[in-house]
Amino acid sequence: MMHAETTSGQNIPRTMHPDTAPRPPKSLLRPVGRAIGDYTMIRPNDRILLGISGGKDSLSLLHILRHLQRHAPIRFELGAITIDPLVEGFDPSPLQDYLAGLGVPYHFVREPIMERAQTHLRGDSYCSWCARMKRGSMYNAARAHGYNVLALGQHLDDLAESFLMSAFHGGRLQTMKAHYLNDAGDVRIIRPLVYVRERQLRAFSEAAGLPVIRDNCPACFRMPTQRQHMKELLTGEESHNKTLFKALLSTLRPLMDEKSADELNKISEHAQRCKSTLG
């Protein structure tokens, strides 16, 4: 069994001067700023650890947070982390030079998640199991290195897809939260891109020439997923309804707020209990 391995990007030769990094457009900075303000995501002297998969979303968020770090009135520190699940075909190691060039402290953790899935996975999809394992590793790294906030790169399209999956397959009104505290109560999780569309991130990553690792989760790309089906469903609906995501954002706002979502879950659970009691 392989063990977790952590490396720091600080000892890797720098290949880029931080001042030459691409500047995010206002079309991205404005919705991210609103989301951060609406959900009080960033507080003075926060130490934020950004989860980077190598995809366009997390790399775009990296540059947005770097810009805010330099220009926003709130002072905060920023580091980054990649969890390599040791899946064949996935090589995130080039990110180490890139992060070092930006001057961002970088933590690269190797965890044999695929290997462990073969013996520990029971009645769950690999994708959701892998996500939980990665999250646990990021929490551990945050604690070990003194970060109190974990930033993740999910965007509005991701939240809409999660909402449909929860409603269609779980019978629940639920989606990813914009800002919440983990179960242990020692790390806050924020999603600054919750008001941003995926196509905006794609456009920025292509224009800026970000070093996107296209197949950043080969195990997921090898098979169709429920999430991909929801993505296609939303794409088809949006072709007929151009204001679809504006309406969905209004629908999702209460579910994105931790307190409101908890209250809705309690109401839903109570309704389910009543239904079971009544037969």
Residue pairs with C-beta under 8 A, 6 or more apart in sequence:
1 112
1 115
2 86
2 110
2 112
2 115
4 109
4 110
4 111
4 137
5 109
5 110
6 107
6 108
6 109
6 110
6 141
7 96
7 107
7 108
8 105
8 106
8 107
8 108
9 80
9 96
9 97
9 99
9 100
9 104
9 105
9 106
9 107
9 108
10 100
10 105
10 106
12 96
12 97
12 100
13 97
13 100
14 100
14 101
14 103
15 97
15 98
15 100
15 101
16 98
16 101
16 102
17 101
18 66
18 101
18 102
18 103
21 63
21 66
21 102
22 63
22 204
22 207
22 208
22 209
22 210
23 63
23 67
24 60
24 63
24 64
24 67
24 204
25 204
27 200
28 60
28 64
28 196
28 200
28 201
28 204
29 64
29 67
29 68
31 195
31 196
32 64
32 68
32 192
32 193
32 195
32 196
33 68
34 195
35 41
35 178
35 191
35 192
35 193
35 194
35 195
35 196
36 42
36 68
36 190
36 192
38 178
39 178
39 179
39 190
39 256
39 257
40 179
41 149
41 178
41 179
41 190
41 192
42 48
42 68
42 72
42 74
42 76
42 149
42 190
43 74
43 76
44 74
44 75
44 76
45 75
45 76
45 77
46 74
46 76
46 77
46 148
46 149
47 76
47 77
47 79
47 146
47 147
47 148
47 149
48 65
48 76
48 77
48 78
48 79
48 147
48 149
48 150
48 151
48 190
49 79
49 80
49 81
49 107
49 138
49 141
49 142
49 145
49 147
49 149
49 150
49 151
50 58
50 61
50 62
50 65
50 78
50 79
50 80
50 81
50 150
50 151
50 153
51 58
51 80
51 81
51 82
51 83
51 134
51 138
51 150
51 151
51 152
51 153
52 58
52 59
52 62
52 80
52 81
52 82
52 95
52 99
52 153
53 82
53 92
53 153
53 213
53 216
53 217
54 82
54 92
54 95
54 211
54 212
54 213
54 216
55 153
55 212
55 213
55 216
56 201
56 202
56 204
56 205
56 210
56 212
57 153
57 154
57 155
57 193
57 198
57 201
58 152
58 153
59 205
59 210
59 211
59 212
60 153
60 193
60 201
60 204
60 205
60 210
61 151
61 153
61 192
61 193
62 80
62 102
62 104
63 204
63 208
63 210
64 192
65 78
65 151
65 192
66 78
66 102
66 104
69 76
69 77
69 78
78 104
78 105
79 104
79 105
79 106
79 107
79 145
79 147
80 99
80 104
80 105
80 106
80 107
81 106
81 107
81 108
81 109
81 138
81 141
81 142
82 92
82 95
82 106
82 107
82 108
82 109
83 109
83 111
83 113
83 134
83 137
83 138
84 90
84 92
84 93
84 108
84 109
84 110
84 111
85 111
85 112
85 113
85 114
85 130
85 133
85 134
85 219
86 110
86 111
86 112
86 113
86 114
86 115
87 113
87 114
87 217
87 218
87 219
88 114
88 218
89 215
89 218
90 213
90 215
90 216
90 217
90 218
91 213
92 108
92 213
92 216
93 108
94 211
94 213
95 106
95 108
95 211
95 213
96 106
96 108
98 211
99 106
100 106
105 145
107 141
107 145
109 137
109 141
111 133
111 134
111 137
113 130
113 133
113 134
114 130
114 219
116 133
117 126
117 129
117 130
120 129
121 129
125 225
126 219
126 220
127 217
127 219
127 220
127 225
127 227
130 217
130 219
138 150
139 150
139 182
139 184
139 187
141 147
142 148
142 149
142 150
142 187
143 186
143 187
147 187
148 186
148 187
148 188
149 187
149 188
149 189
149 190
150 182
150 187
150 188
150 189
150 190
151 189
151 190
151 191
151 192
152 189
152 190
152 191
153 191
153 193
154 176
154 191
154 193
154 194
155 193
155 194
155 196
155 197
155 198
155 201
156 193
156 194
156 195
156 196
156 197
156 198
156 245
156 248
156 249
157 197
157 198
157 231
157 234
157 245
158 176
158 198
159 175
159 176
159 194
159 252
159 256
160 175
160 230
160 234
160 245
160 248
160 252
161 227
161 230
161 231
161 234
162 174
162 175
162 176
162 227
163 173
163 174
163 175
163 248
163 251
163 252
163 255
164 230
164 233
164 234
165 226
165 227
165 230
166 172
166 173
166 174
166 175
167 173
167 174
168 230
169 226
172 265
172 268
173 255
173 264
173 268
174 255
174 261
174 265
175 252
175 255
175 256
176 191
176 194
176 256
177 189
177 191
177 255
177 256
177 257
177 258
177 261
178 190
178 191
178 194
178 256
178 257
179 188
179 189
179 190
179 191
179 258
180 188
180 189
180 258
181 187
181 188
181 189
181 258
182 188
182 189
193 201
194 256
195 249
197 245
204 210
205 212
215 221
234 244
237 244
238 244
238 245
241 247
254 260
254 261
254 264
255 261
255 264
